[in-house]
């Protein structure tokens, strides 16, 4: 069964198509901009699995369908890799009507979107996420960018795709670790917006980990619905949208501190949610039962719940240093996404001694 979730952003509105077999269905791409050429951007892992299928489908719409294959991994989300996309666009004489297709996980999607936003000051692009994490989070909402050695996603742009295509068949080739990483971004939607969804997650987490098609279809659909609702109200993260970063302030510090690629993004976010929940408890926003419940679910999803040591001499200090290089920081003050009671999130600061204690206890 096919589901459509709409992102309402006036002239930048688009749909998220969710279903099986979408890559091979010409109708999936029927409403896209007219162009003589397209460029599929993928990576070394995904391209051998799905690039030819997508190119064959797109061949009925475009005279030429080029392919550029990037190295796979968070550590390659850099200026150098981004230039590989620009090289392909220029070498193939792509014009401002050329449509870019991001075929891969969050790294491919973020970089392709940033390339689309920048090339000739903006060309159309389509998100085709092939990981669970990308389908439920990074492909939706128009955040694009690359990492800097000092901070994750610190260089980028808000740039909306024309379409998001979540082909559930692509999830069948994901390793178990990638499924678990995606579950982190699904779990976050419960504490911040929908406790009934959290209840559902608790009863279906094992089905999700085992790749149950029906469970995955609902999880992707509901996650996209919640994110679409948030993005529709706050496209550029002026307020409400920041709640989608629950667990990410700590999580991004883990990724940067360990070195990009050591932990998957979802693994860092899962652990970061545990840390953010403990900080919420320390500030009197939730009770210990809520923290224990969330921690159990994150563990059941196959995600780490013990924070890694980033510095043997001053671990908390290292976390604080990394968290100060965060897009939500204001005038040097770290801003955290915390749970202000089950199903409700808030953005606020916290005294550094309290944050240090939380880091030490996690």
Helices and strands as residue ranges (DSSP letters): E 3-7, G 10-12, E 14-19, G 22-24, G 26-29, E 37-43, H 47-58, E 64-70, G 74-76, H 79-91, E 99-104, H 106-118, G 119-121, E 125-129, H 132-133, I 134-138, E 143-148, E 151-158, E 163-167, G 168-173, H 176-193, H 195-209, H 213-233, G 240-245, H 248-258, H 265-282, H 288-300, H 315-323, E 336-339, E 345-348, H 352-361
